Amino acid sequence: MMLLHFVLPFLGALALIPLLKRVAAKTGCVARPKEDRWHKKPTPLLGGVAIAAVVILDGLVASPAGALRLVLAGGAAIAVLGLVDDVVGLKSSTKLVAEIVVAAVFVYAGYRLHWTRSLTLDAILTLVWIVGITNALNLLDNMDGLCAGVGVISAMALLLALNTGTDATLAERELLVAMVGAMTAFLVFNRPPASIFMGDTGSLFIGLTLATVAVDTSGSGAASSGLLSIIAAPVLVLLIPIFDTTLVTVLRLLSGRSPAQGGRDHSSHRLVAMGLSEFSAVVVLWTLAAIAGLIGASVRWLGVDWAGMMAATFVLALVIFAVYLARVRVYDETEPRPAAMTPVIIDFMHKRRFAEVALDFCLVCVAYYAAYRLRFEAAIFSTFFPTFLRTLPVVIAVQLASLFLVGAYRGMWRYFGLMDAVVFAKGVALGTAVVIIGLRYLDRAEPSSVAAVIIYAALLMLLLMGSRASFRLITEYIRRRVSGARIIIYGADPDEQLVAHELLAQRGGQVRMVGFASDAPRALGGRVRGHAVLGGYDELLEYVAGGLIDQVIVCVRGIEEERLDELAQHCHAHRVAVSLFRYSLEQIPRS
């Protein structure tokens, strides 16, 4: 029976969308290219009508007088609002007022997040949640396939998070399955390059429906779960829309721009600006949405403790990811704009060392708690929990002080290397030694608690290395995915490594490093700065002849003129650029 709720909306949307494309083209209901929009050609806007229509119809047929009446009515109202905006255009303030009215109806009907014991505050939070998630999905509809793909993933995660057993829950599961079917059919036409957009009709409908079902998911576990589990499921399941909206809003405010204005500054746009293709950027966000959704749904299976640690770690990773995205230049710096924040606040936000210490504070907490969880089984964890709680402040203070003393906060993430790792290892070792001595001789803790500290040290080292190396890892991943000129560097000694690093840094996303070629036997089969040594001179000639590269950069000190001429002629014959890097010192004259 559940399969029909997927198949029928899928087939219905699949048949309806081509008709709506023709209607949109004839009536002029198309999205036209603008400076603040991503698409390059006029595209029909009525795809969301198909999604809303088949989902609402499926819900009415399946449960004509059931618990979904309000969700379906609210979805229909918000879809009509979106359709009016798609056809004639509405002010953002007008849409916001209408969204608040629709959300207020749900709150009046008893929808609650159950995030606080204050009924008044919880009602306000629920109203903000419904309006916020509705707009978050609307803002996420900024690249082909992104909103619908994240919508499919979020709906499936909510299916896993919903408790079964009641008629209302069964109806919501059927609704979510119908949404998955309709959005999957839409993705057939919306995959890059899209032939139709969902418009506000679809994005607002998807956002409101997911928001209201997530509210019920939050409340359904209130009787048996703690506050963390009540919050975790809805927030994590919809974390990527929340993440994108928060990132855009904060960065626009910091740059003196209005959060309500459109622009090419969303997380997807920043990924493309870094060098990824449009489809790759969408896949990255799909993947993050899937991970967040699985963590949110896992609260039911793993419990609050383990799911909470996974959630905390993932959120920290997203914070690092946000910092990386924030460094990508997407604004026209010559554009005049009013100052939106005081210099003091902006200066505070740019205090990189403060952010590093704050991050390490969180990493220490996560590692120490995870160590106790790994060391002690659930049956005896409560016995040692008082020791954990008592010693946690000491561990935080000692560890951060140790990292500071060994100079861990002097380096820069973008240049993180082996020697930086050694510094962090010293800081962790020093902090762990002090904590163990304190536990054994001052706190008189049991040896099992000392074993937990050793596990903590290993976990913290992994977390510190992962956080610091993240910028280089992301950069290397981007560089290997870009579609720029394919380059081989001939030479793999330390000097040539420096050339490769500087070349990639200067050209950004314009080149793709294929690898190295080297005449040194010890280098063959190895890796230099993460790139493979593909072979010697003969293999280099084969790569040139096979059309596998676009440029060769010669970095061999003292290369024979005959070999250089031979390589140049071979490259020119196959239309491959060749350059020679020369080592020289230049005297700076006195002024």
Summary of the structure (lengths in Angstrom):
residues: 591
radius of gyration: 28.1
end to end distance: 85.1
largest distance: 89.0
contacts: 1950
relative contact order: 0.07
helix: 69%
strand: 5%
